[in-house]
Amino acid sequence: MTHDPPTPARSSRSPRGDVISLALGALPGILLGAYATGLLLFINPELAQTPAVVLRGVALYGGLFGAASCLLSLLVAGPSAARARALLPWSLTFVLALTAVSTWWHASLFSYSLPPGINVRLIKAAVLLSVAALAAFLTALSHTLARRPYGRRSRILLAALSVAVLYVMVERRAAFDPPRSAAPLPSETSYRSRPDLWVIGIEGATLDAILPLAEQGELPFFARLLAQGASARLASLASVVEPALWTTVATGRHPYRHGVVGERVYPAGLLGPGRTLRLVPAAFRWWGFLGPPRPVDAEQRRSSALWEIFSRLDIPPGVVGWPATHPLRQPMAYAFSERYFDGVLREASARPSELAERGVLFRVAAEDLDPELVEPLGEPLSYPFLQALAADAWRESLALFMLDQRPEVDALFLRLEGLADVSRRYYGGFAAVHFDGAQDPKRQEAARLVAAYYRHLDRLLAALDARPGRGRVLAVVSASGWREPRGWRRLSALSRRGALRGSQAGGPDGMLLLSGPGVQAGLRLAKAELVDVLPTLLYSVDLPIARDFDGRVLTAAFESAFLARQPVTFVPSYETLALEEAPRPGPELMVAPPPRSGR
């Protein structure tokens, strides 16, 4: 008996099935790319939304995310088209949920970096995306539990929800109509003698550290400031971007108004020739395909800083180390931008120009620090501590030298950042020792280093305050503090190094310490914000407040007699300021000139 040879089984795979599997796997990524394009347009409202920009963005990000999701689908479902179809509803649900969460998070993260109108529309988009994600989840769950195939209506629903992502992001963004702000009226003022103003910015300083150390007698000058002046916790922003925070302090405006919203500006030539992005979604900055970013500078700043206001008033200011000051534009007695201390030793970073080369002579390496500076801080000191100290010592010695060389300077703006580097490494250990009573040697050592840096700052402030001069207003400012890791970040404490580190997540409060003529002694202000610093400083030196500031004068910081003697006055804007010589001694007035006939 003979048997026919067995017929080979036909493979279930086909080129058409492979194409379908790949397409289904790519769909969630394309959807995510469309969302990324819409989010970029939201958080960069100055980027014109045109069909070409939208199509380029969807093609770019959809291609990138689509390739990634296609690969992930092949790893999970294999080349089977049937498995890809079964996986698709859940992958679309995941993408919809991810877009909803991301939209909520970015609306909160950039709340002060975006105009209120577009931020409201971003929140509305988050609501709609949340509804879409919930509908997709219920659809996928009901079909999975009942083990029934997706019918025509279910497929149409999932397709409509997917298309809704692009529609919601594009339509909500297109509906934003930025309000046209009227040009401020011209302003005039006259000049007369005022107290000096010295503003010392200390990045990362917090009252949570200063108060216990001052009570223990380790910070005598800070203790005197607290006893003889006013102090306040400054509510910082959730997104701790140092250039944005310090520019808010210097301009009295929120980031979306002064224009400095990030640490870098990102080229986006792939979206169109000459396009740039001021903000990018979380994690975008690590991708690298947008091109090399450049640091933010004064070109992005749309509002005048306090030292520029003083310069227009013919009050000579000196600036050392403040962010977003490069390139230097306004004539000043002297100025060294933050970029100068990063190694950009050009004329645009230092004024007058001959100071660009001379200022380098004050730079010192960590190994060559003056023993008189180091020995009072105790031994041993870690190398990162010495590096931070050396960076600040350059700024400090240069500022002190310029005060001697330019005694005519009436306003000093000095910013120091070494404490932030030390707090980043050791503030978690400091908090564990001082607030939780930790006794292990590593945390004790970290606490000692943080306290040592505060002692260094205390000695510097005492030396500055001891310099001769007429009445002086001294303001010590921090735009954001540090705290121990909280929430899920406490997991970092499981490692030895992570247990010592500090955190700026959530924007811990900064601080303001104010002393000078008319300031109430020993006052603790209940509530203050970063935008309140500039109006308060202007009032303290008898200058009016611009009506286009976002902040207010902290009048509670001043004595009632001082308030009665020096009432708060206003001016339309310092952006249109014109200086007039005072005709006679007495209180000055800043007023808008009468409108011209025919206006």
C-alpha positions as CSV (number, residue, x, y, z in Angstrom):
1,M,0.0,0.0,0.0
2,T,1.4,3.3,-1.0
3,H,0.9,6.7,0.5
4,D,1.1,10.1,-1.0
5,P,3.8,12.3,0.4
6,P,2.4,14.7,3.0
7,T,1.5,18.2,1.7
8,P,3.5,20.9,3.4
9,A,1.3,23.1,5.7
10,R,0.7,26.6,4.3
11,S,2.2,29.3,6.4
12,S,-0.3,31.6,8.1
13,R,2.1,34.5,7.5
14,S,1.7,36.6,4.3
15,P,3.3,39.8,3.2
16,R,0.0,41.5,3.6
17,G,-0.3,40.3,7.1
18,D,3.2,41.6,7.9
19,V,2.3,45.0,6.6
20,I,-0.9,45.1,8.6
21,S,1.0,44.1,11.7
22,L,3.6,46.7,11.2
23,A,1.0,49.4,10.5
24,L,-1.0,48.5,13.6
25,G,2.1,48.6,15.7
26,A,3.1,52.0,14.4
27,L,-0.3,53.7,15.0
28,P,0.1,54.4,18.7
29,G,3.5,56.0,18.1
30,I,2.1,58.2,15.3
31,L,-0.7,59.2,17.7
32,L,1.9,60.1,20.3
33,G,3.9,62.1,17.7
34,A,0.8,64.1,16.8
35,Y,0.3,64.9,20.5
36,A,4.0,65.9,20.9
37,T,3.6,68.4,18.0
38,G,0.5,69.9,19.6
39,L,2.2,70.2,23.0
40,L,5.2,72.0,21.4
41,L,2.8,74.5,19.9
42,F,1.1,75.0,23.2
43,I,4.2,75.7,25.3
44,N,5.8,77.9,22.6
45,P,2.9,80.2,21.8
46,E,5.3,82.6,19.9
47,L,5.7,79.7,17.3
48,A,3.2,80.4,14.6
49,Q,0.8,77.5,14.1
50,T,0.6,76.9,10.3
51,P,-0.4,73.8,8.4
52,A,3.3,73.4,7.3
53,V,4.5,73.4,10.9
54,V,1.8,71.0,12.1
55,L,2.5,68.5,9.2
56,R,6.3,68.7,9.7
57,G,5.9,68.1,13.4
58,V,3.6,65.2,12.9
59,A,5.9,63.7,10.3
60,L,9.0,64.1,12.5
61,Y,7.7,63.0,15.9
62,G,5.2,60.6,14.4
63,G,8.0,58.9,12.5
64,L,10.2,58.7,15.6
65,F,7.5,57.4,18.0
66,G,5.9,55.3,15.3
67,A,9.2,53.4,14.7
68,A,9.6,52.9,18.4
69,S,6.0,51.6,19.0
70,C,6.3,49.3,16.0
71,L,9.4,47.7,17.4
72,L,7.7,47.4,20.8
73,S,4.6,45.8,19.2
74,L,6.8,43.2,17.4
75,L,8.5,42.3,20.7
76,V,5.1,41.9,22.5
77,A,2.8,40.5,19.8
78,G,5.2,39.2,17.3
79,P,4.5,39.4,13.5
80,S,0.9,38.1,13.9
81,A,-1.6,40.6,12.6
82,A,-4.3,39.1,14.8
83,R,-2.3,39.7,17.9
84,A,-1.4,43.2,16.8
85,R,-5.2,43.9,16.4
86,A,-5.9,42.5,19.9
87,L,-3.1,44.7,21.3
88,L,-4.0,47.9,19.5
89,P,-7.0,49.0,21.6
90,W,-4.9,48.7,24.8
91,S,-1.9,50.5,23.3
92,L,-4.2,53.3,22.1
93,T,-5.7,53.5,25.6
94,F,-2.2,53.7,27.1
95,V,-1.2,56.5,24.7
96,L,-4.4,58.5,25.4
97,A,-3.9,58.2,29.1
98,L,-0.3,59.2,28.7
99,T,-1.2,62.3,26.7
100,A,-3.9,63.3,29.3
101,V,-1.4,62.9,32.2
102,S,1.3,64.7,30.3
103,T,-1.0,67.6,29.4
104,W,-2.1,68.1,33.1
105,W,1.5,67.9,34.2
106,H,2.8,70.4,31.7
107,A,0.0,72.8,32.4
108,S,1.1,72.8,36.1
109,L,4.8,72.8,35.4
110,F,4.8,75.8,33.1
111,S,1.9,77.7,34.7
112,Y,3.9,80.9,35.2
113,S,5.9,80.4,31.9
114,L,2.8,80.6,29.7
115,P,0.3,83.4,29.2
116,P,-2.8,82.7,31.3
117,G,-5.0,82.4,28.2
118,I,-3.1,79.6,26.6
119,N,-2.5,77.8,29.9
120,V,-6.3,77.7,30.4
121,R,-6.7,76.2,27.0
122,L,-4.0,73.7,27.8
123,I,-6.0,72.7,30.9
124,K,-9.2,72.3,28.7
125,A,-7.2,70.1,26.3
126,A,-6.2,68.0,29.3
127,V,-9.8,67.6,30.4
128,L,-10.9,66.5,26.9
129,L,-8.0,64.0,26.6
130,S,-8.8,62.6,30.0
131,V,-12.4,61.9,28.8
132,A,-11.1,60.3,25.7
133,A,-8.7,58.1,27.7
134,L,-11.5,57.0,30.0
135,A,-13.8,56.1,27.1
136,A,-11.0,54.1,25.4
137,F,-10.3,52.2,28.6
138,L,-13.9,51.3,29.2
139,T,-14.2,50.1,25.6
140,A,-11.1,48.0,25.7
141,L,-12.0,46.6,29.2
142,S,-15.5,45.5,28.2
143,H,-14.4,43.7,25.1
144,T,-11.5,42.0,27.0
145,L,-13.7,40.8,29.9
146,A,-16.5,39.6,27.6
147,R,-13.9,38.1,25.2
148,R,-15.9,39.4,22.2
149,P,-14.5,40.8,19.0
150,Y,-14.5,44.5,18.3
151,G,-17.5,45.5,16.3
152,R,-17.8,48.2,13.7
153,R,-19.0,50.8,16.3
154,S,-16.2,50.0,18.7
155,R,-13.6,50.4,16.0
156,I,-15.1,53.7,14.8
157,L,-15.1,54.9,18.5
158,L,-11.4,54.0,18.9
159,A,-10.5,55.6,15.6
160,A,-12.5,58.8,16.5
161,L,-10.8,59.0,19.9
162,S,-7.4,58.7,18.3
163,V,-8.1,61.4,15.8
164,A,-9.4,63.5,18.7
165,V,-5.9,63.8,20.1
166,L,-4.7,65.8,17.1
167,Y,-7.9,67.8,16.9
168,V,-7.9,68.7,20.5
169,M,-4.3,69.8,20.6
170,V,-4.4,71.7,17.3
171,E,-7.9,73.3,17.8
172,R,-7.3,74.3,21.4
173,R,-4.0,75.9,20.4
174,A,-5.5,77.6,17.3
175,A,-8.3,79.1,19.5
176,F,-5.7,81.0,21.5
177,D,-5.9,84.7,20.6
178,P,-3.2,86.5,22.5
179,P,-4.5,89.8,23.9
180,R,-2.8,92.9,22.6
181,S,-1.2,94.8,25.3
182,A,-1.4,98.5,25.0
183,A,1.9,100.4,24.9
184,P,2.6,101.9,28.3
185,L,2.3,105.6,28.6
186,P,5.5,107.6,28.7
187,S,6.8,108.2,32.2
188,E,8.9,111.0,33.8
189,T,10.9,111.2,37.0
190,S,13.4,113.5,38.7
191,Y,16.4,112.4,40.7
192,R,17.6,113.2,44.2
193,S,19.8,111.6,46.8
194,R,18.6,108.2,48.1
195,P,20.0,105.4,50.2
196,D,22.3,102.9,48.6
197,L,20.8,99.6,47.6
198,W,22.8,96.4,47.9
199,V,21.0,93.2,46.7
200,I,22.9,90.0,47.5
201,G,21.4,87.0,45.7
202,I,22.3,83.6,47.3
203,E,21.1,80.7,45.2
204,G,19.7,78.0,47.3
205,A,19.5,79.8,50.6
206,T,16.6,78.8,52.9
207,L,15.3,80.0,56.2
208,D,14.9,76.3,57.2
209,A,18.7,76.3,57.5
210,I,19.4,79.8,58.6
211,L,17.0,79.9,61.5
212,P,18.4,76.9,63.4
213,L,22.0,77.8,62.7
214,A,21.4,81.4,63.8
215,E,19.8,80.3,67.0
216,Q,22.8,78.1,67.7
217,G,25.1,81.1,67.4
218,E,26.8,79.9,64.2
219,L,25.5,82.8,62.0
220,P,25.9,86.1,64.0
221,F,25.3,88.4,61.1
222,F,22.2,86.5,59.9
223,A,20.9,86.6,63.5
224,R,21.4,90.3,63.5
225,L,19.6,90.7,60.2
226,L,16.7,88.7,61.5
227,A,16.5,90.7,64.7
228,Q,17.0,94.2,63.1
229,G,15.2,93.7,59.8
230,A,12.2,92.0,58.1
231,S,12.3,88.5,56.7
232,A,9.9,86.5,54.5
233,R,9.6,83.2,52.8
234,L,9.3,83.8,49.1
235,A,6.9,81.4,47.3
236,S,8.9,80.0,44.4
237,L,7.7,78.5,41.2
238,A,7.0,74.7,40.7
239,S,9.5,74.6,37.9
240,V,12.9,75.5,39.3
241,V,14.7,77.1,36.4
242,E,17.3,79.4,37.9
243,P,17.5,82.0,35.1
244,A,13.7,82.3,35.0
245,L,13.5,82.7,38.8
246,W,16.2,85.2,39.1
247,T,14.9,87.2,36.2
248,T,11.5,87.3,37.9
249,V,13.2,88.7,41.0
250,A,15.0,91.3,38.9
251,T,12.0,92.4,36.7
252,G,9.0,92.0,39.0
253,R,7.2,90.0,36.3
254,H,6.3,86.4,35.8
255,P,8.4,84.4,33.4
256,Y,5.8,84.4,30.5
257,R,6.0,88.2,30.6
258,H,9.8,88.8,31.0
259,G,10.5,86.1,28.4
260,V,13.1,84.0,30.2
261,V,11.3,80.7,30.7
262,G,14.1,78.0,30.5
263,E,17.8,77.5,30.7
264,R,18.3,77.1,27.0
265,V,16.9,78.0,23.6
266,Y,16.4,75.1,21.3
267,P,16.8,75.4,17.5
268,A,13.9,73.8,15.6
269,G,14.9,74.1,12.0
270,L,13.1,70.9,11.2
271,L,9.8,72.7,11.9
272,G,10.7,75.6,9.6
273,P,13.7,77.8,8.8
274,G,14.9,79.8,11.7
275,R,12.4,78.4,14.2
276,T,13.4,78.2,17.8
277,L,11.7,76.8,20.9
278,R,12.0,78.4,24.3
279,L,10.4,75.4,26.1
280,V,10.4,71.8,25.2
281,P,8.4,69.0,26.9
282,A,10.0,66.9,29.6
283,A,12.8,64.6,28.3
284,F,13.0,66.4,24.9
285,R,16.2,68.1,25.9
286,W,18.0,64.7,26.0
287,W,17.1,63.6,22.5
288,G,19.5,65.8,20.7
289,F,17.8,65.8,17.3
290,L,16.7,69.4,17.6
291,G,20.2,70.6,17.3
292,P,22.7,72.1,19.8
293,P,20.9,74.4,22.2
294,R,22.3,77.7,23.4
295,P,22.0,79.3,26.8
296,V,19.4,81.9,27.4
297,D,20.7,85.5,27.5
298,A,19.5,89.1,27.6
299,E,18.2,88.7,24.1
300,Q,15.3,86.6,25.4
301,R,14.5,89.1,28.2
302,R,11.6,91.4,27.3
303,S,11.5,93.5,30.5
304,S,13.9,95.9,32.1
305,A,15.9,94.6,35.1
306,L,16.3,96.7,38.3
307,W,19.9,97.7,37.4
308,E,18.7,98.9,34.0
309,I,16.0,101.0,35.7
310,F,18.7,102.5,37.9
311,S,20.9,103.2,35.0
312,R,18.2,105.1,33.2
313,L,17.6,107.1,36.4
314,D,21.3,108.0,36.4
315,I,21.9,106.0,39.6
316,P,25.1,104.1,38.8
317,P,24.7,100.3,39.4
318,G,27.2,97.5,39.5
319,V,26.2,93.9,38.6
320,V,28.2,90.8,39.3
321,G,27.0,87.3,38.2
322,W,23.3,87.8,37.5
323,P,21.6,85.5,35.0
324,A,20.3,86.7,31.6
325,T,22.6,89.7,31.5
326,H,24.8,88.7,28.5
327,P,25.2,90.5,26.3
328,L,25.4,93.7,28.4
329,R,23.3,96.4,26.8
330,Q,22.7,99.2,29.3
331,P,25.6,101.5,30.3
332,M,26.5,100.8,33.9
333,A,29.4,101.7,36.3
334,Y,30.6,98.1,35.9
335,A,29.0,94.7,35.1
336,F,30.1,91.1,34.9
337,S,27.4,88.8,33.5
338,E,27.0,85.2,34.6
339,R,28.4,84.1,31.3
340,Y,31.7,85.8,32.2
341,F,32.2,83.4,35.2
342,D,31.5,80.5,32.8
343,G,34.5,81.5,30.8
344,V,33.1,83.8,28.2
345,L,35.7,86.5,28.8
346,R,34.6,88.9,26.0
347,E,33.6,92.5,26.0
348,A,29.9,91.6,25.8
349,S,30.3,89.9,29.2
350,A,32.1,92.6,31.1
351,R,31.8,96.4,31.2
352,P,33.8,98.6,30.9
353,S,35.6,96.5,28.2
354,E,39.0,96.7,29.9
355,L,37.6,94.8,32.9
356,A,37.1,91.7,30.8
357,E,40.9,90.8,31.1
358,R,41.5,92.4,34.5
359,G,38.7,90.5,36.2
360,V,40.3,87.1,35.3
361,L,43.1,88.0,37.8
362,F,40.7,87.4,40.6
363,R,39.9,83.8,39.6
364,V,41.3,81.2,42.0
365,A,41.5,77.5,41.8
366,A,40.1,75.3,44.6
367,E,43.6,74.2,45.5
368,D,44.8,77.8,45.9
369,L,42.2,79.3,48.1
370,D,43.3,81.8,50.7
371,P,43.9,80.0,54.1
372,E,42.2,82.9,55.8
373,L,39.1,82.1,53.9
374,V,39.2,78.3,54.4
375,E,40.5,77.8,58.0
376,P,37.5,79.3,59.8
377,L,35.3,76.8,58.1
378,G,36.9,73.8,59.7
379,E,38.6,70.7,58.4
380,P,38.4,68.6,56.3
381,L,36.5,70.2,53.4
382,S,35.5,68.1,50.5
383,Y,36.8,69.0,47.0
384,P,33.3,69.8,45.6
385,F,32.9,72.2,48.6
386,L,36.2,73.9,47.8
387,Q,35.2,74.1,44.1
388,A,32.0,75.9,45.0
389,L,33.8,78.1,47.4
390,A,36.4,79.1,44.7
391,A,33.6,79.9,42.2
392,D,32.0,82.3,44.7
393,A,35.4,83.7,45.9
394,W,36.0,84.9,42.3
395,R,32.7,86.9,42.4
396,E,33.1,88.1,45.9
397,S,36.7,89.4,45.5
398,L,35.8,91.1,42.2
399,A,32.7,92.7,43.8
400,L,34.7,94.0,46.8
401,F,37.5,95.3,44.5
402,M,35.0,97.2,42.3
403,L,33.4,98.7,45.4
404,D,36.8,100.2,46.2
405,Q,37.5,101.3,42.6
406,R,34.0,102.8,42.0
407,P,32.8,104.4,45.2
408,E,30.2,106.3,43.2
409,V,28.2,103.2,42.8
410,D,24.9,103.5,44.6
411,A,23.5,100.0,43.8
412,L,25.2,96.7,43.9
413,F,23.7,93.5,42.5
414,L,25.8,90.4,43.5
415,R,24.7,86.8,43.0
416,L,26.4,83.8,44.5
417,E,25.7,80.2,43.5
418,G,28.2,78.1,45.5
419,L,25.6,77.3,48.3
420,A,23.4,75.7,45.7
421,D,26.2,73.3,44.7
422,V,26.8,72.4,48.3
423,S,23.1,72.0,49.1
424,R,22.6,69.8,46.1
425,R,25.2,67.4,47.4
426,Y,24.6,67.6,51.2
427,Y,21.3,69.2,52.2
428,G,19.6,65.9,52.7
429,G,22.2,65.0,55.3
430,F,21.8,68.5,56.9
431,A,18.0,68.1,57.2
432,A,18.4,64.5,58.6
433,V,20.7,65.8,61.4
434,H,18.9,69.0,62.3
435,F,15.3,68.0,61.9
436,D,15.3,64.2,62.4
437,G,18.2,63.8,64.9
438,A,20.3,61.5,62.6
439,Q,23.6,60.5,64.2
440,D,25.4,58.5,61.5
441,P,28.8,60.0,60.6
442,K,28.0,60.5,56.9
443,R,25.0,62.7,57.6
444,Q,26.8,64.5,60.4
445,E,29.6,65.3,57.9
446,A,27.2,66.5,55.3
447,A,25.5,68.8,57.9
448,R,28.8,70.2,58.9
449,L,29.7,71.1,55.3
450,V,26.3,72.9,54.7
451,A,26.7,74.8,58.0
452,A,30.3,75.7,57.1
453,Y,29.1,77.3,53.8
454,Y,26.5,79.3,55.6
455,R,29.2,80.5,58.0
456,H,31.2,81.7,55.0
457,L,28.3,83.6,53.6
458,D,27.7,85.1,57.1
459,R,31.2,86.4,57.2
460,L,30.9,87.9,53.7
461,L,27.7,89.7,54.5
462,A,29.2,91.1,57.7
463,A,32.2,92.4,55.7
464,L,30.0,94.0,53.1
465,D,27.8,95.6,55.7
466,A,30.8,97.0,57.6
467,R,31.9,99.1,54.6
468,P,31.5,102.8,55.1
469,G,28.7,104.7,53.3
470,R,25.6,106.6,53.8
471,G,22.2,105.0,54.6
472,R,22.0,101.6,53.0
473,V,19.2,99.2,52.2
474,L,20.5,95.6,52.3
475,A,18.5,92.8,50.7
476,V,19.5,89.2,50.9
477,V,17.4,87.2,48.4
478,S,17.0,83.6,47.4
479,A,14.7,82.6,44.5
480,S,14.3,79.0,45.6
481,G,15.5,76.9,48.6
482,W,16.4,73.3,49.1
483,R,14.8,70.5,51.1
484,E,15.3,66.8,51.8
485,P,13.9,64.4,49.2
486,R,10.2,63.8,49.6
487,G,7.6,61.4,48.2
488,W,8.9,58.8,45.8
489,R,12.2,60.7,45.7
490,R,12.9,59.3,49.2
491,L,13.9,56.1,47.4
492,S,17.1,57.8,46.5
493,A,18.0,57.7,50.2
494,L,18.5,54.0,49.9
495,S,21.9,54.7,48.3
496,R,24.6,56.2,50.4
497,R,25.1,59.2,48.1
498,G,21.4,59.7,47.6
499,A,20.8,59.9,51.4
500,L,22.9,63.1,51.5
501,R,21.5,65.0,48.5
502,G,19.1,67.8,48.6
503,S,16.1,68.4,46.4
504,Q,14.4,71.3,44.7
505,A,11.4,69.4,43.5
506,G,8.2,71.4,43.8
507,G,10.0,74.7,44.2
508,P,10.9,75.1,47.9
509,D,10.4,78.6,49.3
510,G,13.1,81.1,48.7
511,M,13.7,84.0,51.2
512,L,14.0,87.7,51.6
513,L,16.0,89.4,54.4
514,L,15.6,93.2,54.3
515,S,17.3,95.8,56.5
516,G,17.7,99.6,56.2
517,P,16.0,102.9,56.9
518,G,12.3,102.4,57.9
519,V,12.3,98.6,57.9
520,Q,10.6,97.0,60.9
521,A,12.9,95.2,63.3
522,G,12.3,91.5,63.9
523,L,9.3,91.3,61.5
524,R,8.4,87.9,59.9
525,L,6.2,88.5,56.9
526,A,3.4,85.9,56.5
527,K,3.3,85.8,52.7
528,A,5.4,87.0,49.8
529,E,6.2,86.1,46.2
530,L,9.2,86.5,43.9
531,V,7.5,89.3,42.0
532,D,7.1,91.3,45.2
533,V,10.8,91.8,45.6
534,L,11.4,94.4,43.0
535,P,8.5,96.7,44.0
536,T,9.6,96.5,47.6
537,L,13.2,97.4,46.8
538,L,12.1,100.3,44.7
539,Y,9.9,101.6,47.5
540,S,12.7,101.2,50.0
541,V,14.9,103.7,48.1
542,D,12.0,106.1,47.5
543,L,11.2,105.2,43.9
544,P,7.7,104.8,42.6
545,I,6.2,101.5,41.5
546,A,5.3,100.7,37.9
547,R,1.7,99.7,37.3
548,D,2.8,97.0,34.9
549,F,4.6,95.0,37.6
550,D,3.1,91.7,38.6
551,G,4.1,92.1,42.3
552,R,3.2,94.5,45.1
553,V,5.1,96.5,47.8
554,L,5.4,94.5,51.0
555,T,4.3,97.5,53.0
556,A,4.1,95.4,56.2
557,A,7.9,95.3,56.2
558,F,8.1,99.0,57.0
559,E,7.4,101.1,60.0
560,S,4.1,103.0,60.1
561,A,6.0,106.3,60.5
562,F,8.1,105.6,57.4
563,L,5.0,104.7,55.4
564,A,3.4,108.0,56.4
565,R,6.5,109.9,55.5
566,Q,7.0,108.1,52.2
567,P,3.8,107.2,50.6
568,V,3.7,104.6,47.7
569,T,3.7,106.4,44.4
570,F,3.2,104.9,40.9
571,V,4.3,105.3,37.3
572,P,2.7,103.7,34.2
573,S,5.9,101.8,33.3
574,Y,9.7,102.0,33.6
575,E,10.0,100.8,30.0
576,T,9.2,104.3,28.8
577,L,11.1,106.2,31.5
578,A,12.5,109.7,30.8
579,L,14.8,111.4,33.3
580,E,14.3,115.0,34.2
581,E,16.5,117.1,36.5
582,A,14.7,118.0,39.8
583,P,13.9,121.7,39.8
584,R,14.0,121.9,43.6
585,P,14.6,119.6,46.6
586,G,11.6,117.6,47.8
587,P,9.6,114.6,47.0
588,E,9.7,113.7,43.4
589,L,6.7,112.8,41.3
590,M,6.6,110.3,38.4
591,V,3.7,111.2,36.2
592,A,2.6,110.5,32.7
593,P,2.8,113.6,30.5
594,P,-0.4,115.0,29.1
595,P,-1.4,113.4,25.8
596,R,-0.6,115.4,22.6
597,S,-3.4,117.2,20.9
598,G,-5.1,115.1,18.2
599,R,-4.5,111.8,20.0
